[in-house]
Amino acid sequence: MGDLETTEEETSREIAFDWKGRICKSNKHGGMSAAIFVLGLQSFEMMAIAAVGNNLITYVFNDMHFPLSKSANIVTNFIGTVFLLSLLGGFLSDSYLGSFWTTLIFGFVELSGFVLLSVQAHLPQLRPLPCKMGASIEGCPEAKGLKAWIFYTALSLVALGSGCLKPNIISHGANQFNGNVKQSKKLSTYFNCAYFAFCIGELVALTLLVWVQTHSGMDIGFGVSAAAMCVGIFSFISGTMFYRNQPPRGSIFTPIAQVFVAAFTKRKQICPSSLDMIDHGRNNDERDRLSTNTRDLLHTKKFRFLDKAAIKIQNGTESSESPWRLCSITQVEQVKIIISVVPIFACTIVFNTILAQLQTFSVQQGSIMNAKLTNKFQIPPASLQAIPYIMLIFLVPLYETVFVPIARKVTGKESGISPLQRVGIGLFIASFSMVSAAVMENKRRNASIKSNETLSIFWIAPQFLIFGLSEMFTAVGLVEFFYKQSLEGMQSFLTAMTYCSYSFGFYLSTLLVSLVNKITSSSSKGGWLSDNDLNKDRLDLFYWLLALLSLFNFFNYLFWSRWYSYNHQSLSPTPLHVQGGSESCGTTKRVDQINNINKS
């Protein structure tokens, strides 16, 4: 009886299997005991990729001899590609491979990229001849031909592996908490733990590994990243027997496409006056593949044109319509949810554009400042990014143990504040990071030009600290928001949208740098960011531009977050009706929960 009860409890939530293909039992699989192995991969993978990404501009500029602006764009394009490829990883996971196998396969792809980078950095014949950028009158020849091809191939392997890995690490870990109600309440805690593991990985990368790169060479540094990746993969494999694995469900886009096709096909129909003409999808397995085992959904008034996809044609026969012409109302509402999260996603792009500056231009700022901590020890410029993570390894536990319990008493929410509120707080704080960056860069530039004084590298630390605090709110809140809004069988893909925001943020950074240079250049002088010398550039003005853009983005977010909450919290039921022969699909009607597994 005990096993039967456990199995019924599983299927009442969602179906999941262990490593041998047997239905999971909540007392043996999942929970934090399983997620801890995933968190190990999270920490070590972040350690490996952060050590490469955060100091990559130094390698590209000094070793591969690309100009400063091009080097910054290579880095932002690389990081942007990493996050954009997360959509591919999410799609493959949900549709065909499952999160476990997707994580494992692309973990080895990322490892191969680190190895190739290490080999190129170690062999002189695979790099341009040594030359000090900025000191050579004729300029240093940049990497071309085979050397450039090897470099871009290595970056592509790292980007493909890390990109497809990231959303699946998060979703596979979060899937361990869907076995029963008690585990589900710990989901918010898991996301905070995942961010804590992220911070630990970043901190080690930006201190120990960047120090190794600076003092022992980039080849050793890339090799250490490869070793860290090996440890992460080993941690992930070690938890195989404890995981809850959700099976792939075929193409996740087919049910979504069916809604749009059906709505377009019936675009001339008007909304019915009776709920009998609306299909609830109880008898169509293909139609309900996206909606099986989901929470109750409500028929809402937004995107009313999609409701036509659920209109049943009354032709006097009992023959069922094709799933490309008739969709369940639950299926329609799920598509509405997907569309609704897009504006929230878009509002985080500028936030990640700010992050791009901290990983490129701010690192270059530090390289021309006084980095001496003692007479014998200098701080690697890339290690400045470790400052917020030192703060966050203390703040994240305090957030979970102090802030959340207090906020929970006030709001009544299990997570203290809602994910949307958490994102909003982070976006507001992020603006002040660029204000601090602009003020400090102006001070550094004036001191260097007017007084020939080199300021301490710690003058630019506040911009990293402020952004680190904002990231604790925004990054965790966004991941939690997307995962909780995701539908069964789409957790990895919608979680990947979080990382896709990073991608667009870095691509926007590349676009802004190019536009600013073009707009601010003249026949007598270059643009704000056109020189390889920051004392000649106007990086401070660029930072002010980003501060204004970030503030505008925050107010834009307030509008869309309020719109999203309003549409999902207006739950008072009203009947469907037709007024004057025109459409009035703006109703709210509870849809029965679909659970074909229990029915069978």
N, C-alpha and C positions, 0 to 999 in steps of 0.2 A: 504493500500500500504506500510505503514511504516514497518509493521510486515513482509510482504512478502520480502521486500528489506533486512531486517535484516537476515531472514532465508536464503536467497540466499547468503548473505555475509558469513554466517556461513558455508554453504555447500561448498562454493568455497574454504574454508580453510580446515576444517575437521569437521566431525559431532560430536556433543557433546550434552549432555542432562542435564537438571536440576534435582533436587532431586525427582521430580514427573514423570520423564521420558519424559518430553517435550523437543523439540529442543531449545537449548539455544539462547538467544538474546544478542548480544555483549554490548548493552547499559544497560543490567540488570544483566548479569552474567560475572564472570571472572574479570580480572584486579587486580590491587593492593588491591582494597577493599575486594576481596575474598581471595587473597593470604596472607593477614595479619593474618587471622585465622590459616592458615597453618604455618606461621612463628612463631606463638605462640606455637604450638606443637613442632616445631623445637627447639625452645629455651628451653622449659621446659623438653623435652625428653633428650636433650643433657645435661641439668643440672643434671637430675637423673642418667643417665648412666655414665657420667664423674665422678660424686662423688663416684660411686662404682668402676669403672675401674681404675681410677688414684690413688686410695688409697687402692686398693684390695690387693696389695702385703704386705702391713702392716698387714692386717687382716689375710691373709693366713699364714704369717710367725709368727706373735706374738700370734694369737688366735688358728689357726688350726695346728700350729707347724710343717709345712712342711719345709725342708731345703731351704736355700736361692736360690740355682740354680733351684730346683724344683718349688719353689714359683714363681720365675721369669717366668719359662716355663708355669705354670698354668695360669698366668696372660696373657702372650702373646698368649697362645692357646685359652683362653677365648675370648680375643679381636679379634683374628684371626677368630674364629668361628662366632662371631657376624657379621663380614663383609662378610664372605663366604656365610652365610645364606641369605645375601641380594639378591643373585641370585635366591634363592627360592621365595623370596618375589616379585621380579620383574617378574618372570615367572607366578606366581599365579595371579598377578595383570593384566598383559597384556593378559593372556590366558583365565582366568575364572572369577575372582572376580571384577576387576576394582580397581583403586588405592584408591578410597574412602573406600570401604569395607575392602580391605586388610589392610589399615592403621588402621581402627577402630578395627578390630578383633585382630590383633597382638599387638595393643596398650594395650589391656586388658591382653594379654598373658605376656607381659613384666611387667605389673603392678603386676601380681600374683607372678612373680619371686622376685621382690623387697620385697613383703610382706613376702615370705618364708625366704629370707635372714635375714630380720629384726627379725622374730620369732626365728630363730636359734641363732642369735647373742644375743638375750635377755634371752634365757633359758640356764642356765649353763649345764644342763643334755644333751644338744644337742651338746656340744663342749668338747674338751679334758680338763683335769684339768689344772688350771692356772700354768704356768711355764715360766720362763724367758729364752728365747732362747739365747744360747751362754754363759750363766752364770752357767747352770747346768752341772756338771761333767759327769753325766750319760746320759745327753741329754734328751730332752723333747719328750714324745711319741706323734707322729703325729695322726691326726684324721683318724679313720678307721671304717669299718662297717657301721652301720646306720648313724653315724655322718657324715662320708664322703659322704654317699649316699645322704643325705639331702642337703649337701653343693653343690654337683655336680648337683643335680636336680634343685636347685634354680638358679645356674649359667646357666644351660641349658635353663630354661624358659626365663631368661633375654636375653640370647644370641639369642634364637629363635624369641622372640618378637621384640627386637631392630633390629636384622638383617633384618627381613622381613619388618620392618617399615621404615627404613632409605631411601631406594631408592624411596619409594612411597611418602614420605614427599616431597622430591625434585621434583619428576616428577609431582605429583598432583599440587604442587604450580606452577610449570612451565607451566602446561597445562592451567592455568588460563590466559595465555598471548597469546594463539593461536587463539583468536576469530577474530581478524582482523589485518591488517598491522600495525596500530598505536600501538596496544597492543604488537605485536611481537617485536617492536623496544625496548621495555622496558625489554626484557627477560634478557639481560646482567645485567641490574640494579637489577633485581630480584635475580640473583645468588649472587651478592655482598650483597644484603640485607639478603639472606639466610645465607651467611657466617658471617655477622654481628650478626645475631640471634644466630648462632653457638658459636661465641666468647663470647656473653653475657652469654649464658648457661654455657660454660666452666669456665668463670671467676667467676660466682656465686658459681659453684660447687667446684672450687679449692680454694676458699677463705672461704665463709660462711659455706658451707656444710662439707668441709674437717675439718674446725675448730670445727664444731659440732661433727663430728666423733671422733676427737682427745680428746675433753674435756668433751663430754657428753656420749661417748660410741658409738660403731659401730651399736648397735641396734637402737639408736635414729637416727644416720646418715642414715642408710638404710631406716628407717621409713620416714624420710624427703624426701628421693629420691622417695618413693612411693607416698607421698603427691604431689611432683612436677609433677609426671607422671599423677596424677589425674587432676591437673590443665591444663596440656597440652592436655589431651583428651577432657576436657570440652571446651577448646578454639577451638579445631578442630571441634567438633560437632556444636558449635555455628555458624559456617560459612556454614552450610549445604545448606541453601536456596540460597546462592550466588555462589556456585561452578559450574564450567563447568566440567561435568563428561564424560569421554570418555568410551564407552562400551568396554568390552573385546571382542576379535575377534577369540576366539578359539586358539588352540595350535599354538604358534608363531614359533615352530620348524618345523612344517610340510612343509611350503613353502621353508624353507632353505634346508631341507632334500631332497625335490623334485629336487632341482638344482643339488645336488651332485649325486643323483641316475640317473637322466637323463644324466648328463655329463659322468658318468661311462658307462651307457648303450650305448652311442653313441661315445665312446672313439676312435673308428676306423674311424669315419667320419672326413672329412677335412672341413675347413671353406669354406663357399660358396662364389661364385664370385658375387652373387646378393643379395641385401637386401630383395628380395621377399621371400627368403628361411629362413629368420629370423623371428621368431614369436614375434610380438609386444604385444601380449596378450590382444587385445581389446575385445575379445569375450569369455573369460573364467573367470567367477567370482571367482572360487576357486583359479585359478592361480594368480589372481590379488589381493587377499585378503591382501597380504603383501604390495602391491604397490599402493593401492587405495589412491587417494588424496595426493600423494607425489609430491615433487618438480621434475622438469625435471631432468633426469639423462642422462649421456653421456656414450656411449659405449667406454670403455677404453681398453688399451692393456695389463694391468696386469692380471695375473691368466687366461691366454688365454684358458686353458683347460676347464674352466667353460662355455665358449661361445658355446660349442657343445650342451649344454642343450637346447639351443634356436633354433637349426637347425630343420627345418621342412622337413620331409621325403616326397619326391615327388613320390607318387605311383599312381597318376592318379585318386584318389578318393578324395572326399571332407570331409570324416570322420575325425573328430578331434582326435588327439592323446591323450592318458592319460596324466594328469598333472604330472605323475611320469616319463614320457618320453619326454614331451615337455613343456618348461617353457618360459615365456616372457623374452625378453632381459632386461626389467626393473627389473624383479625379479632377473635375473643373476647379474646385476650391484649392486643390494642391498646386495646380498651375498658377492660380492667383497668388499663392504664397510665394512661389518662386519669383514671379514678377515683382512682388511687393518688396522683396529684400534688395533689389537692384539699386534703388536710390541710397539705401543705407551703405551698401558696398561702395558706391561712387563717392560718398562723402569721406571715405577714409583714404582716398588716393593722395590727396595733398599731404596728409599726415605722413605717408610713406615717402613722399618727395622730400620732406624735411629730413627723414632718416637717411636718405641718399646723400645729403650734404654732409652729415656727420661722418659718413664712411668714406668721403672723398675729399672735399675741400677742407674740412676741419682737420683731417689727418695731415693734409699738406700744410695747413697753418702751423701745426705742431712741429713739423719738420724744420721750420726756419725760426723756431723760438728756442729759448734756453731750456733744454730738457734735463739739466743736471739736477739730480736729487741729492747727491753727494759729489765730492771731488772725483770719485772713481766710478760712479754709477749714473747712467743716463736713462731716462724713461723713453722707451720706443714710442714714437708719436701715435701709432695705432693702438697702443695700450691705454690711451686716454679714454677710449670707449669702454674700458673696464670700470671706470669710476661709477657710472650709474648701477652697474651690476653688483658692485661691492655694497652699495646702498640697498639694492633690491633684495639681496639674499637675507637681509634683516627685515625689510619692509613687507615682503610677500607673506612670511609666516605671521607677522603682526596683523596684516590685513585679514588673514584667515581666522586667527585666534582672538583678535580684539575687535576690529572694525565690524566684521560680519555678524558676530553675536549681538552687538549693540544695534546695528542697523536692522537686524532681523526682528528685534523687539519693537522697533518703530514702524517698519514697513510691513511686517508679517511675511516677507518673502524669504524662502529658504536660503537664497544667496545674498541676502542683505539688501542689495539694490539690484534692479533689473539690469540685464546685459546692455540694454540701450542707454540707460542712465550712466553706466560705467564707461561706455564708449564716449558719451558726450563730455564727461569730466575730463577724459584724456585729451580729446580734441581741443578743448579750451586751454588746457595747460600747455599744449604743444606750441601755441602761438608765442608764448613767452620764451621758449627755447630759441627761436629765431631773433627775438628782440635782444636777448642776451648776446647771441652770436654777432649781431650787427654792431652793438655797442663795443664789444670786446675787440672785434676786428678793426674798427675805426681807431681804437686806442692803440692797438698793436702797430698799425700802419703808420700813424702819426709819430709814435715813439721811434720807429725805425727810420723814417724819412727825415724828421726834423731834429731828432736828438741822437741819431745813430745808436739807439738803445735797443737791446734785445730783451723783450719781456719774458718772464717765466712762463713755461708752458701751462702752468696751473691757472693762468688768467682765462683760458678758454674752457676750463672744467665746468663752470656753471651751466653752459648750454647743454652739456652731456647729462648733467644731473637733472635738470628740468625735464629734458626729453625722456630720460629713464623713468621718472615718476609718471609722466603722461602715458608712456608705453605700458606700464603696469595696469593702467585702467583700460586703455584702448585695445591693446593686443588680446588680453585675456577676455575682455567683454565681447569682442568681435567673434572670437572662436566659439565662445559659449553660445552666443546669439545664433550663429549659423548652424551649429550642431543641433541646438534645441528646435530650430525651425525646420530642420531637414526632415525629409520623409523617409520611411523605412526603405532601405535599398539605395538611398542617395546620400548617406552620411558623408562618405569620403568626397563626393563631388561637391556638395555644398560647403563642406569644410575647406575644400580647395579654393573656394571663392575668397576666403580670408587671405590666402597666400597670393591669389591673383591680384588683390588690392596692392600688395607689395610690388608686384610686377609693374602694374600701371603707374605706381608712384615713382619707380625708378626710371621708367620710360619717359614719364612726364618731366623728370629732372633733366634727362638728356635733351628733350625738346626745348625746355626753358633755357638751358645753357646756350643752345644754338640760336634761339630766337633773341635772347638778350644780347648776345654778341653781334647779331646782325642788325638789330634795331639801334644799339648804342654806338655802333662803329661809324666812322666818318672817313673822308679821304685823307685826313691828316693824322688820325690815330685809330687804334683798334677799339674793340668793344670792352665792356667791363671785365670780361673773363678771357680775353684773347691772348694775353701774354703768358709766358712760363714763369713770370716773376709776380708774386702776389703783391709786392710793394708798388708795382705799376698798375695792377688790376684794381677794380673796385668791388671786391667781394662783399664789403660791408653794405653797399647799395643793393646787391643781389639778395643779401639776407633780409634787408628791410622789405624788399618786394615779397619775399616768401612769408614774412610775418603778416603783412596785409592780406595776402592770399589765404593764409591759414585762418585768420580771424573771420574773413568773409565765409570761408568754408564751414566754420563752426555755426554761424547763424543759418546757413543753408541746411546744416544737419538738424538743427532744432526744428525746422519746418518739417522735414521728412520723417524724423523720428516721431513727432507728434501725429503726423498723418498715419504712420504705420500703426501706432498704438491705438489710435481712434478706430481704425478699420477692424482691428482684431479684438477690441474690447466692447464694441457695440453689439451686445449679444441678445438684446430683447427681441423675442420672436414676433414676427408679423407675417400675415399671409401674403402669398403672391396675388397680385391683382393687375388689372388692366384699366387704365384711365383714358377715356376718349379714344380708344383704339390705338393708343401709342404705347410704347414699351414702358414698363415700370418694374424692372427686375431688382430694384433695390430693397431686398428683403433679407431677413435673417431667420433661417429655419434649421433646427438641429438635424444633422444627418446621422442615420444609424451607423454604429461602429461596424466595420467590415472585418470579419474574422473567419475566413474560409477554413483555416486549419482546425479550429474548434468545431466547426460544423461537420467536418469530415470525421 
